[in-house]
Amino acid sequence: MNDCIFCKIVVGEIPSTKVYEDQWVVAFKDINPVAPVHIQVIPKEHIKSVAEFTEDHINIAGRLLFAASEIGREHCGDNGFRVVTNIGDDGGQEVKHLHLHVIGGRKMTWPPG
């Protein structure tokens, strides 16, 4: 997608502070963090949201969760962390490219708001 900010991060057109990258996924620090640790984990392939998953996305779904797990353990340790994805306008999705938020570094509350 030519106008997708996350696609531009994937190809290096927009700088980011990357913390993880493999063949399928890239993760970078959020520019407006809501906690001491706030990292975006995105597929390199443009997928709008989890709502667009098909059986063809089973591998990427696993890769995203694996990366989120690795990042959470590395950046938050044994105290825990939260993994969130927003879907659509009512779900609070601002960037229409699938992304997981790895959030931690402090005690999480519920509901989040």
Short mmCIF file of the C-alpha atoms (twelve columns), coordinates in Angstrom:
data_MODEL
# 
_entry.id   MODEL 
# 
loop_
_atom_site.group_PDB 
_atom_site.id 
_atom_site.type_symbol 
_atom_site.label_atom_id 
_atom_site.label_alt_id 
_atom_site.label_comp_id 
_atom_site.label_asym_id 
_atom_site.label_seq_id 
_atom_site.Cartn_x 
_atom_site.Cartn_y 
_atom_site.Cartn_z 
_atom_site.pdbx_PDB_model_num 
ATOM 1   C CA . MET A 1   0.000   0.000   0.000  1 
ATOM 2   C CA . ASN A 2   1.556   3.245   -1.108 1 
ATOM 3   C CA . ASP A 3   0.021   5.471   1.577  1 
ATOM 4   C CA . CYS A 4   0.342   3.086   4.547  1 
ATOM 5   C CA . ILE A 5   2.697   4.452   7.202  1 
ATOM 6   C CA . PHE A 6   3.563   0.956   8.460  1 
ATOM 7   C CA . CYS A 7   4.338   -0.274  4.942  1 
ATOM 8   C CA . LYS A 8   6.694   2.692   4.616  1 
ATOM 9   C CA . ILE A 9   8.400   1.681   7.883  1 
ATOM 10  C CA . VAL A 10  8.796   -1.891  6.568  1 
ATOM 11  C CA . VAL A 11  10.660  -0.693  3.443  1 
ATOM 12  C CA . GLY A 12  12.681  1.943   5.314  1 
ATOM 13  C CA . GLU A 13  11.020  5.054   3.854  1 
ATOM 14  C CA . ILE A 14  10.076  6.190   7.367  1 
ATOM 15  C CA . PRO A 15  12.613  5.749   10.171 1 
ATOM 16  C CA . SER A 16  11.761  3.765   13.279 1 
ATOM 17  C CA . THR A 17  13.513  2.362   16.316 1 
ATOM 18  C CA . LYS A 18  13.436  -1.320  15.435 1 
ATOM 19  C CA . VAL A 19  13.719  -3.869  18.225 1 
ATOM 20  C CA . TYR A 20  13.004  -7.041  16.223 1 
ATOM 21  C CA . GLU A 21  12.967  -8.145  12.616 1 
ATOM 22  C CA . ASP A 22  12.764  -11.426 10.765 1 
ATOM 23  C CA . GLN A 23  11.584  -12.530 7.323  1 
ATOM 24  C CA . TRP A 24  7.889   -11.944 8.127  1 
ATOM 25  C CA . VAL A 25  7.665   -9.430  10.964 1 
ATOM 26  C CA . VAL A 26  9.163   -6.148  12.107 1 
ATOM 27  C CA . ALA A 27  8.764   -4.528  15.526 1 
ATOM 28  C CA . PHE A 28  9.554   -0.992  16.577 1 
ATOM 29  C CA . LYS A 29  9.024   1.370   19.492 1 
ATOM 30  C CA . ASP A 30  5.737   3.273   19.454 1 
ATOM 31  C CA . ILE A 31  6.202   7.029   18.930 1 
ATOM 32  C CA . ASN A 32  3.419   7.804   21.443 1 
ATOM 33  C CA . PRO A 33  3.906   5.189   24.161 1 
ATOM 34  C CA . VAL A 34  1.205   4.571   26.765 1 
ATOM 35  C CA . ALA A 35  3.633   2.711   29.065 1 
ATOM 36  C CA . PRO A 36  7.394   2.452   29.602 1 
ATOM 37  C CA . VAL A 37  7.398   -0.423  27.089 1 
ATOM 38  C CA . HIS A 38  5.181   0.078   24.035 1 
ATOM 39  C CA . ILE A 39  6.264   -1.731  20.902 1 
ATOM 40  C CA . GLN A 40  4.378   -2.262  17.633 1 
ATOM 41  C CA . VAL A 41  4.711   -5.698  16.021 1 
ATOM 42  C CA . ILE A 42  3.604   -5.746  12.378 1 
ATOM 43  C CA . PRO A 43  3.649   -8.179  9.472  1 
ATOM 44  C CA . LYS A 44  5.774   -7.090  6.536  1 
ATOM 45  C CA . GLU A 45  2.846   -8.055  4.302  1 
ATOM 46  C CA . HIS A 46  0.060   -5.490  4.291  1 
ATOM 47  C CA . ILE A 47  -2.914  -7.038  6.083  1 
ATOM 48  C CA . LYS A 48  -5.536  -4.557  7.266  1 
ATOM 49  C CA . SER A 49  -6.427  -6.324  10.537 1 
ATOM 50  C CA . VAL A 50  -7.029  -9.677  12.200 1 
ATOM 51  C CA . ALA A 51  -10.534 -9.534  10.707 1 
ATOM 52  C CA . GLU A 52  -8.968  -10.116 7.268  1 
ATOM 53  C CA . PHE A 53  -7.152  -13.324 8.268  1 
ATOM 54  C CA . THR A 54  -7.718  -16.375 6.117  1 
ATOM 55  C CA . GLU A 55  -6.155  -19.817 6.322  1 
ATOM 56  C CA . ASP A 56  -3.347  -18.386 4.194  1 
ATOM 57  C CA . HIS A 57  -2.378  -16.201 7.177  1 
ATOM 58  C CA . ILE A 58  -1.905  -18.985 9.731  1 
ATOM 59  C CA . ASN A 59  1.895   -18.781 9.470  1 
ATOM 60  C CA . ILE A 60  2.026   -15.000 9.838  1 
ATOM 61  C CA . ALA A 61  -0.380  -15.117 12.804 1 
ATOM 62  C CA . GLY A 62  1.998   -17.495 14.572 1 
ATOM 63  C CA . ARG A 63  5.020   -15.384 13.645 1 
ATOM 64  C CA . LEU A 64  3.367   -12.238 15.035 1 
ATOM 65  C CA . LEU A 65  2.544   -13.918 18.351 1 
ATOM 66  C CA . PHE A 66  5.994   -15.502 18.580 1 
ATOM 67  C CA . ALA A 67  7.652   -12.107 18.029 1 
ATOM 68  C CA . ALA A 68  5.346   -10.457 20.597 1 
ATOM 69  C CA . SER A 69  6.264   -13.149 23.112 1 
ATOM 70  C CA . GLU A 70  10.001  -12.750 22.517 1 
ATOM 71  C CA . ILE A 71  9.760   -8.958  22.738 1 
ATOM 72  C CA . GLY A 72  7.608   -9.026  25.875 1 
ATOM 73  C CA . ARG A 73  9.973   -11.364 27.704 1 
ATOM 74  C CA . GLU A 74  13.026  -9.364  26.628 1 
ATOM 75  C CA . HIS A 75  11.658  -5.927  27.464 1 
ATOM 76  C CA . CYS A 76  9.362   -6.686  30.422 1 
ATOM 77  C CA . GLY A 77  10.943  -9.712  32.073 1 
ATOM 78  C CA . ASP A 78  8.949   -11.855 34.480 1 
ATOM 79  C CA . ASN A 79  6.569   -9.082  35.563 1 
ATOM 80  C CA . GLY A 80  4.294   -9.586  32.566 1 
ATOM 81  C CA . PHE A 81  3.023   -7.529  29.684 1 
ATOM 82  C CA . ARG A 82  -0.053  -7.018  27.530 1 
ATOM 83  C CA . VAL A 83  -0.531  -7.863  23.833 1 
ATOM 84  C CA . VAL A 84  -3.387  -5.967  22.151 1 
ATOM 85  C CA . THR A 85  -4.673  -5.518  18.630 1 
ATOM 86  C CA . ASN A 86  -7.387  -3.066  17.650 1 
ATOM 87  C CA . ILE A 87  -9.718  -3.928  14.779 1 
ATOM 88  C CA . GLY A 88  -11.662 -1.348  12.788 1 
ATOM 89  C CA . ASP A 89  -12.901 2.075   13.766 1 
ATOM 90  C CA . ASP A 90  -15.071 0.892   16.668 1 
ATOM 91  C CA . GLY A 91  -12.151 -1.166  17.969 1 
ATOM 92  C CA . GLY A 92  -9.900  1.904   18.012 1 
ATOM 93  C CA . GLN A 93  -7.679  0.959   15.062 1 
ATOM 94  C CA . GLU A 94  -5.913  4.104   13.862 1 
ATOM 95  C CA . VAL A 95  -3.465  2.637   11.325 1 
ATOM 96  C CA . LYS A 96  -5.153  0.250   8.906  1 
ATOM 97  C CA . HIS A 97  -2.245  -2.212  8.897  1 
ATOM 98  C CA . LEU A 98  -2.402  -5.115  11.336 1 
ATOM 99  C CA . HIS A 99  -0.313  -4.422  14.405 1 
ATOM 100 C CA . LEU A 100 0.075   -5.911  17.846 1 
ATOM 101 C CA . HIS A 101 0.864   -3.585  20.727 1 
ATOM 102 C CA . VAL A 102 3.274   -5.079  23.267 1 
ATOM 103 C CA . ILE A 103 2.739   -2.953  26.362 1 
ATOM 104 C CA . GLY A 104 4.419   -3.269  29.755 1 
ATOM 105 C CA . GLY A 105 6.919   -1.909  32.195 1 
ATOM 106 C CA . ARG A 106 4.178   -1.005  34.694 1 
ATOM 107 C CA . LYS A 107 1.107   -2.541  36.308 1 
ATOM 108 C CA . MET A 108 -1.726  -2.779  33.759 1 
ATOM 109 C CA . THR A 109 -5.305  -1.923  34.739 1 
ATOM 110 C CA . TRP A 110 -8.645  -3.081  33.340 1 
ATOM 111 C CA . PRO A 111 -10.631 -1.835  31.608 1 
ATOM 112 C CA . PRO A 112 -7.978  0.020   29.605 1 
ATOM 113 C CA . GLY A 113 -10.284 2.889   28.646 1 
# 
